[in-house]
Amino acid sequence: MSILKRFLFYFTWALVAFLAAFLYMRFILGPKPESTSVLMTMFSLFYDYAFLHIGLIIVSIVFLLFFLLDIFYLSKRLKNNVMSLVLRLFIILISTIFVGLIHYMLEKVIDVV
């Protein structure tokens, strides 16, 4: 039972990381453009592809950072209470901001991505 409980615990946090990363992607890409012509429909398809592709990469990185930090540090230090949930949520948000800043630096400043 403990394996299933741990799996559900990390699956829930993966969903939170998913939500945080896709909110970041929505912030970066902006609202979806209206498709009034064939060209705009193609642009809409590229928008969806970029949203999904880059969003999933960012989700993977954010959750990997959270997972490693939780396994090696947080699970040994925190008890299961409300403050530990708030701290874990804060860590997911901070890691999303961190990954977002690195993504911005690589894309806009250094022009690698």
MIDOSE-1310 file (N, C-alpha, C; in nm, 2 decimals, decimal comma, always signed):
residues 113
msil	+0,08/-0,12/+0,00/+0,00/+0,00/+0,00/+0,09/+0,13/+0,00; +0,20/+0,12/+0,06/+0,29/+0,24/+0,07/+0,34/+0,28/-0,07; +0,36/+0,18/-0,16/+0,41/+0,21/-0,29/+0,30/+0,29/-0,37; +0,18/+0,24/-0,36/+0,07/+0,30/-0,43/+0,04/+0,44/-0,37
krfl	+0,05/+0,46/-0,24/+0,04/+0,59/-0,18/+0,14/+0,69/-0,23; +0,27/+0,64/-0,23/+0,38/+0,72/-0,28/+0,36/+0,76/-0,43; +0,32/+0,66/-0,51/+0,29/+0,69/-0,65/+0,19/+0,80/-0,67; +0,08/+0,79/-0,59/-0,03/+0,89/-0,60/+0,02/+1,02/-0,55
fyft	+0,10/+1,02/-0,45/+0,15/+1,15/-0,40/+0,24/+1,22/-0,51; +0,33/+1,15/-0,57/+0,41/+1,21/-0,67/+0,33/+1,24/-0,80; +0,23/+1,16/-0,83/+0,15/+1,18/-0,95/+0,07/+1,31/-0,93; +0,02/+1,34/-0,80/-0,05/+1,46/-0,77/+0,04/+1,58/-0,79
walv	+0,17/+1,57/-0,74/+0,26/+1,68/-0,76/+0,30/+1,69/-0,90; +0,30/+1,59/-0,98/+0,33/+1,60/-1,12/+0,22/+1,68/-1,19; +0,10/+1,66/-1,15/-0,01/+1,74/-1,21/+0,00/+1,89/-1,17; +0,05/+1,91/-1,05/+0,07/+2,05/-1,01/+0,18/+2,11/-1,09
afla	+0,29/+2,04/-1,11/+0,40/+2,09/-1,20/+0,35/+2,11/-1,34; +0,26/+2,02/-1,39/+0,20/+2,03/-1,52/+0,12/+2,16/-1,53; +0,04/+2,19/-1,43/-0,04/+2,31/-1,43/+0,05/+2,44/-1,43; +0,15/+2,44/-1,34/+0,24/+2,55/-1,33/+0,32/+2,58/-1,46
afly	+0,37/+2,47/-1,52/+0,45/+2,49/-1,64/+0,36/+2,53/-1,76; +0,24/+2,48/-1,77/+0,15/+2,53/-1,87/+0,10/+2,67/-1,85; +0,08/+2,71/-1,73/+0,05/+2,85/-1,70/+0,17/+2,94/-1,74; +0,29/+2,89/-1,72/+0,41/+2,97/-1,77/+0,41/+2,98/-1,92
mrfi	+0,38/+2,86/-1,99/+0,37/+2,87/-2,14/+0,26/+2,96/-2,19; +0,15/+2,96/-2,12/+0,04/+3,05/-2,16/+0,09/+3,19/-2,15; +0,16/+3,22/-2,04/+0,21/+3,36/-2,02/+0,31/+3,39/-2,13; +0,40/+3,30/-2,17/+0,50/+3,33/-2,27/+0,44/+3,34/-2,41
lgpk	+0,35/+3,25/-2,45/+0,30/+3,25/-2,58/+0,18/+3,34/-2,60; +0,11/+3,38/-2,49/-0,01/+3,46/-2,50/-0,13/+3,38/-2,55; -0,24/+3,45/-2,57/-0,36/+3,38/-2,61/-0,36/+3,32/-2,75; -0,43/+3,22/-2,77/-0,43/+3,15/-2,90/-0,50/+3,25/-3,00
pest	-0,43/+3,26/-3,12/-0,48/+3,35/-3,22/-0,61/+3,30/-3,29; -0,69/+3,39/-3,33/-0,81/+3,36/-3,40/-0,77/+3,30/-3,54; -0,84/+3,20/-3,58/-0,80/+3,14/-3,72/-0,91/+3,19/-3,81; -0,88/+3,29/-3,89/-0,98/+3,35/-3,98/-0,94/+3,31/-4,13
svlm	-0,82/+3,27/-4,15/-0,78/+3,23/-4,28/-0,70/+3,10/-4,28; -0,66/+3,05/-4,39/-0,58/+2,93/-4,40/-0,44/+2,95/-4,33; -0,38/+3,07/-4,35/-0,25/+3,10/-4,29/-0,26/+3,10/-4,14; -0,37/+3,16/-4,09/-0,39/+3,17/-3,95/-0,42/+3,03/-3,89
tmfs	-0,49/+2,95/-3,96/-0,51/+2,81/-3,92/-0,38/+2,73/-3,91; -0,29/+2,75/-4,00/-0,16/+2,69/-3,99/-0,08/+2,75/-3,87; -0,09/+2,88/-3,85/-0,02/+2,94/-3,74/-0,08/+2,88/-3,61; -0,21/+2,86/-3,61/-0,27/+2,80/-3,49/-0,22/+2,66/-3,46
lfyd	-0,20/+2,58/-3,56/-0,14/+2,45/-3,55/+0,00/+2,46/-3,49; +0,08/+2,55/-3,54/+0,22/+2,57/-3,48/+0,21/+2,62/-3,34; +0,11/+2,70/-3,31/+0,10/+2,74/-3,17/+0,07/+2,63/-3,08; -0,02/+2,54/-3,12/-0,06/+2,42/-3,04/+0,06/+2,33/-3,02
yafl	+0,14/+2,31/-3,13/+0,25/+2,22/-3,13/+0,36/+2,28/-3,03; +0,38/+2,41/-3,04/+0,48/+2,47/-2,95/+0,44/+2,47/-2,81; +0,31/+2,49/-2,79/+0,25/+2,49/-2,65/+0,27/+2,35/-2,59; +0,24/+2,25/-2,66/+0,25/+2,11/-2,61/+0,39/+2,07/-2,60
higl	+0,47/+2,09/-2,70/+0,61/+2,04/-2,70/+0,69/+2,10/-2,60; +0,70/+2,23/-2,60/+0,79/+2,30/-2,50/+0,73/+2,29/-2,36; +0,60/+2,29/-2,35/+0,53/+2,28/-2,22/+0,57/+2,14/-2,16; +0,56/+2,04/-2,23/+0,60/+1,91/-2,18/+0,74/+1,90/-2,14
iivs	+0,83/+1,96/-2,21/+0,97/+1,96/-2,17/+0,99/+2,04/-2,04; +0,92/+2,15/-2,03/+0,93/+2,23/-1,91/+0,87/+2,15/-1,79; +0,76/+2,09/-1,81/+0,70/+2,01/-1,70/+0,80/+1,90/-1,66; +0,86/+1,83/-1,75/+0,95/+1,72/-1,72/+1,07/+1,78/-1,63
ivfl	+1,12/+1,89/-1,67/+1,24/+1,95/-1,59/+1,19/+1,99/-1,46; +1,08/+2,06/-1,45/+1,03/+2,11/-1,32/+1,00/+1,99/-1,22; +0,93/+1,89/-1,28/+0,90/+1,77/-1,19/+1,03/+1,69/-1,15; +1,12/+1,68/-1,24/+1,25/+1,61/-1,21/+1,32/+1,69/-1,09
lffl	+1,33/+1,82/-1,10/+1,39/+1,90/-1,00/+1,32/+1,88/-0,86; +1,18/+1,89/-0,87/+1,10/+1,87/-0,75/+1,12/+1,73/-0,69; +1,12/+1,63/-0,78/+1,13/+1,49/-0,73/+1,26/+1,46/-0,67; +1,37/+1,51/-0,73/+1,50/+1,48/-0,67/+1,51/+1,56/-0,53
ldif	+1,46/+1,68/-0,53/+1,47/+1,76/-0,41/+1,39/+1,69/-0,30; +1,27/+1,64/-0,33/+1,18/+1,58/-0,24/+1,24/+1,45/-0,19; +1,29/+1,37/-0,27/+1,34/+1,24/-0,23/+1,47/+1,25/-0,14; +1,56/+1,34/-0,18/+1,69/+1,35/-0,11/+1,69/+1,44/+0,00
ylsk	+1,59/+1,54/+0,01/+1,60/+1,64/+0,12/+1,47/+1,65/+0,19; +1,36/+1,68/+0,12/+1,24/+1,72/+0,19/+1,17/+1,60/+0,27; +1,17/+1,48/+0,21/+1,10/+1,37/+0,28/+1,17/+1,34/+0,41; +1,29/+1,37/+0,42/+1,36/+1,34/+0,55/+1,34/+1,45/+0,65
rlkn	+1,31/+1,57/+0,61/+1,30/+1,69/+0,70/+1,16/+1,72/+0,74; +1,06/+1,70/+0,65/+0,93/+1,74/+0,67/+0,84/+1,63/+0,72; +0,74/+1,67/+0,81/+0,64/+1,58/+0,85/+0,52/+1,61/+0,75; +0,42/+1,52/+0,75/+0,30/+1,53/+0,67/+0,20/+1,62/+0,74
nvms	+0,21/+1,75/+0,71/+0,11/+1,85/+0,76/+0,09/+1,96/+0,65; +0,01/+2,06/+0,69/-0,02/+2,16/+0,59/+0,10/+2,24/+0,55; +0,19/+2,27/+0,64/+0,31/+2,35/+0,61/+0,40/+2,28/+0,51; +0,40/+2,15/+0,52/+0,49/+2,07/+0,42/+0,42/+2,08/+0,28
lvlr	+0,29/+2,08/+0,27/+0,22/+2,09/+0,14/+0,25/+2,23/+0,08; +0,24/+2,33/+0,17/+0,26/+2,47/+0,12/+0,41/+2,48/+0,08; +0,50/+2,43/+0,15/+0,64/+2,44/+0,11/+0,67/+2,36/-0,02; +0,61/+2,25/-0,04/+0,62/+2,17/-0,16/+0,56/+2,25/-0,28
lfii	+0,45/+2,31/-0,26/+0,39/+2,39/-0,36/+0,48/+2,51/-0,40; +0,53/+2,57/-0,29/+0,63/+2,69/-0,31/+0,75/+2,64/-0,39; +0,80/+2,52/-0,36/+0,92/+2,47/-0,43/+0,89/+2,45/-0,58; +0,77/+2,39/-0,61/+0,73/+2,37/-0,75/+0,72/+2,51/-0,82
list	+0,66/+2,61/-0,75/+0,65/+2,74/-0,82/+0,79/+2,80/-0,84; +0,87/+2,79/-0,74/+1,01/+2,85/-0,75/+1,09/+2,77/-0,86; +1,07/+2,64/-0,87/+1,15/+2,57/-0,98/+1,09/+2,60/-1,11; +0,96/+2,63/-1,12/+0,90/+2,67/-1,25/+0,95/+2,81/-1,29
ifvg	+0,96/+2,90/-1,20/+1,02/+3,03/-1,23/+1,17/+3,02/-1,27; +1,24/+2,93/-1,20/+1,38/+2,91/-1,23/+1,40/+2,85/-1,37; +1,32/+2,75/-1,40/+1,33/+2,69/-1,54/+1,28/+2,79/-1,64; +1,18/+2,87/-1,61/+1,13/+2,98/-1,70/+1,24/+3,08/-1,72
lihy	+1,31/+3,12/-1,62/+1,42/+3,22/-1,64/+1,53/+3,16/-1,72; +1,57/+3,04/-1,70/+1,67/+2,98/-1,78/+1,62/+2,97/-1,93; +1,50/+2,93/-1,95/+1,44/+2,92/-2,08/+1,45/+3,06/-2,15; +1,41/+3,16/-2,08/+1,41/+3,30/-2,13/+1,55/+3,34/-2,16
mlek	+1,65/+3,31/-2,07/+1,79/+3,35/-2,10/+1,84/+3,28/-2,23; +1,81/+3,15/-2,24/+1,86/+3,08/-2,35/+1,79/+3,12/-2,48; +1,67/+3,16/-2,48/+1,59/+3,19/-2,60/+1,61/+3,33/-2,64; +1,61/+3,43/-2,55/+1,61/+3,57/-2,59/+1,75/+3,63/-2,57
vidv	+1,82/+3,60/-2,47/+1,94/+3,67/-2,44/+2,06/+3,61/-2,51; +2,08/+3,48/-2,50/+2,19/+3,41/-2,56/+2,16/+3,36/-2,70; +2,03/+3,35/-2,73/+1,98/+3,31/-2,86/+2,02/+3,17/-2,90; +2,01/+3,07/-2,81/+2,05/+2,93/-2,83/+1,93/+2,85/-2,88
v	+1,82/+2,88/-2,81/+1,70/+2,80/-2,84/+1,62/+2,86/-2,96
